[in-house]
Amino acid sequence: MEFKDYYKIMGVERNATQDEIKRAYRKLARKYHPDVSKEPDAEARFKEVGEAYEVLKDPEKRAAYDQLGANWKAGADFNPPPDWDAGFEFGGGGFTAGEAGDYSDFFESLFGRGFGGVHTGGGRRRGFHARGEDHHARVLIDLEDAFNGATRSITLRHPELDSSGHVVTRERTLNVKIPKGVKEGQRIRLAGQGAPGIGDGPAGDLYLEIGFNPHPLYRVEGRDLYLDLPVAPWEAALGATVKTPTPGGPVDLKIPAGTRSGQKLRLKGRGIPGKPPGDIYVIPQIVLPPANTDNARALYEKMKRELAFNPRAKLGV
């Protein structure tokens, strides 16, 4: 996928003010509007400028885009880094799914899948009083917090405009209670932690969407965990009972005789707590001992002679 340098498309510096970006857009929109432009690529350029402006006019989307850095080159291959938008606090506004679909794959990969959370509306307005806007953020927690529950200090970054029209990022730190059994994609509501209300209107709420930090052992799917477990050839061939890690502590797992690499073994109810709890799927991975001594090499030679084993027999070779 091609990286798009929205600042280059708009012809402005990365530290441009919002007013400078607006003026650049108006100038380019007039130049490339398909109804009046004689440029051969007017329609494509008009669409490209509109996409760039959609991002740069919005302090929230612009700040998120800026953290990708200035090192990407236009036309270079690009894939969004994992969890690239975690820790940003966004308001509930933005564009519609239909608008997102009008733009490039690059735009869609960054902003087209519920970027900034789900807009829940600003509440009822009474006179000059209005409820504050709800805010949204995606935060990453450790898998162990989902198993045990925890209270964690979480820092969020919220983009806003300073007095000179530049986008700056304000940070705030909250103590958040992580409920036991929370899973990826679930939202935690913090009442009154959104935008302040107008007049005597109450503040909006803050919704935190939960994601997990990468874990050195487990892959997470819903409430289920997947664990690659190294096993010796004789354990797989003859069967064995081996110690296996789980978030709740090691357990004894029976390896059936004739176990193959990639086969699934299930530890029922050992996944993320819930009603019902998830499972842990253990994936045996057969690991060969190194032939790094005379005795080890002699043993492999003996196996070669006596077992007459062809692992490619099913391939007809």
N, C-alpha and C positions, 0 to 999 in steps of 0.2 A: 504494500500500500504506500502511496506517495505522501510524504510529509508536505504540508502546506504552510508557508511562511506568511501569515496573515498581515504582518507589518509591511513586508515587501510588496504584497498585493495592493495594500492601501497607499504605499509610498510614504510611510511615516516612520519615525524612529520608535524604538521600543519604549522610550520614556515619554512618548507623546501624551498630551493631556486629552481628556475626553472631548473637549471642544475642538481640538486639532483633528481628532479622528472623525468627528462629525462633519467638519468642513471638507476633509479629504473625501469622505463618502459622497457628499453632495456633488462635488466637482466630478468625481468618477462616474457617478450614476447618471449625470447629465451627458457626459461624454459617450457612454456606452449604452444608453437606453435604446433598445431595439427599434423603437418607433421613430427615432430621430437620427441615430448614428449611422454613418456610412462606413464604419470600420468593418472589415470582413469577418472578424470574430466577435462582433459586438455582443451577441446574445450570451456566448460563453463567458466573456469578460464581465458582463453585467451580473451574471449569476455568481461568478467567483467573487466579485467585489461585495455582493450582498451577503455571501457566506462569511467573508472576513469581517464585515461590519456587524453581523449577528453576534459574533464572539467578542469583538473589541469594544463594542458600545456598552456591553454589560460588565460592570466591574467584577462580578463573581466569576463569570465564564472567562474573562480576560486574565484574572489572577490565576485561575487553574491552568489555563493554557500557558501562561508565562513560566510556570514551574517546570514545564518540559524543557526549558532552557533555550539558549540561542545557538546551540551547537549543531542542531539538525539543519541539514541543507535541503532546500526545496528540490523535490524530485527524488530525494533519497528514500530508500526503503524505511518504513516506520511501522512499529507496532506499539500501542500504548504500554508503558511499564505496568506490571501488576499493581493493583490498588493505587493507581496514580492519583486518584482524587480523595483518598482517605484523609480525614482530619480537617477538611474544608467545611465551613458552615455556610449554608446557602439559604436564601429566602425561598418562598414557595412559588415565585413567578417563573417566567421563562417563556419558551416557545412551545408550540404544540407538536405532537408527534407527526402531524402532517407536514409542518414546516421542516422538521428535522429530515424527513424523507426526501425533501427537495434538494438537499445538499449532498456533498461528496461522501465517499466511504470514510475518509479521514474525519470529517465532522461527525458522522454517525458513530464512529468508534469511540469518540471522546464524549459527545454530548447527547447522543440519540437514544439512550436507554435509561430514561428516568434520572438524568443528571440533576443533582440537587434535590432529589427526593420527590415525594408526591405532594402536589399542592392540595392543601385541604381547605383553602378559602380563608378569608379574613374575618369571618364571623359577622354578626348583625351590627348594623350601624344605627345609633340612636342620637339624633341631633348632631352635635359636634364630638361625640364620643364614639370611638371605634376600637374594637379588639385588635391587638397587635398581630402582625403576620406570623404564622408558624415558620420555624426554621428547621432545616434538615442537615444531617451530617452523617457520613459513613466513617465508622471507627473500627479499629482492629484490636482484638483482645487475644489473649493466649487461650489455647484450647483448654488448659487446666481450669481456667476461670469458669468455663461452661460446665465443667464437671462438679465443681465445688461451690460455685457462687463466690463473689468477691466484691469489695469496694475498691475502685480504682480511680486514680487521678488522671483525667483526660484533658489534654490541651487541644483546643479548636482554633482554627484561623478563619477570620471573617473578613473578606475584602470590602473596602469602602473607599469613598473619594475624600481626599483631603481638601483644604481650602483653595489650593491651586489647581484642582481638577485632576490630580494624579491618583492612580490606584495605589492604596496602601493596605497593609494587612494588619488587623488587630487580633491579638491573641487573648484568649481567656481560658482559665483552668477550672474544671468542675470535678467534684467528687461524685462518681456515678456508681450506683449499686448494680452489679451484674447478677441477674437472677440465675440460680442453678438450673441447668437444662436449656439455657438459651441456645439457639442454633443460628447458623449463618442466614442472613437475610431478614431475621426477626428485628422488629423495631422496639426500642425502649422510649417511652414518653416521659419527658421531664416537664412537668406543668409549670407555666410561667417563665420559662427560660428562653422563649423566642423573642421577637421584637417587642419593644414597649408599646403599650396602647396609646391612642390619641385621646386627649382630655382625661376623663376618668375611666376610659376603657381599660380592661384587663390586658396584661401582656399575653402574647401568643405562647405556644408551646414549642419545645425543641424535641425533634424525633431523631434518635440515633439508630442508624441501621448497622447491625452487627456483622463484622467479618472477622476471620481468624488470621492471626499471624502464621506464616509458614512454620510447620512443625518438623523437627528433624526425623521423626519416626512415622507419623500418621498422615494420611490423606483423608479429607473429610468430605462426605457426601450426605447431606441432610443430617440425620443423627447417627449415621453409620461411619465407622472408621475403617481404613484399609492399612495394613501393615505388611511390608515385605520382610519375611523372616528367613535369614540364612540357615540352611540345614546341610549337614554333611551327607555325602553320597550313601553311606551305610545307614544313616538315620532314615533317609528316604526309601532305600531299598528294603530294609529289614523291619522298619517301624521303630518308634521310640517315643518316649515322653520327655519333652523339653520345656525348660523355663521360657515363658513368653511374656514380654512387657505389656502392660495395659495401663491406662491412666490411673486406675485404682490400685496398682501394684502388680508384681509378677504372678502369673498363674501357670499351672502345669497344663500343657497342651499335648494331646495324643497325636502323633504323626503316624497315619496308617501305613502299613507296608505297601510298597509300590507307589508312593506319593510322587507326583511329577511336579516339576517347576511350573509355576503359574496356576496350580490347582488352588481352589478356594477352600479354606477351613474356617468354620464359623464359631465364634464365641458369642453365644446368644446373650443379649441383654447387657453386654459390657460396653456398649457405645455411650453416646451422650444421653444423660438421664431424660426421661420424659414418660408420657403415658400413651403408647408403650415406649420403653427405652430403645435406643438403637443397638446395633450389633457391631462386633469387630470381626472383620474378615481378614484372616491371616493368609498371605500368599507365600507359600514356600518357594525359596530360591536356592537351588542346589549349588553349593560352592565346592570346588575341587581343591584338595590340598595341593600345595606346590610340590613339584618334583625337583626339589633343590638339594637332595642328599642322595648318596649312592643307594641307600636302602629304599628310599621313596621311589627312585627311578626303577629299581629292580621290582618293586611291588607293582608298578604300572605295567612293566613288561610282562609280568606273570598274568595280570588281568587281561592283557591284550591276547596272550596265547590261549588262556583257558576259557575265557568268556565268549570268544568269537562273536563279538557284539558289533553290529553295523547300525549306527543311529540313523542312517539315511536309507534304510531298506524300503521304507514306504514311498520313497521318491523314485524307486526303480533304478537306483544306481548303486 
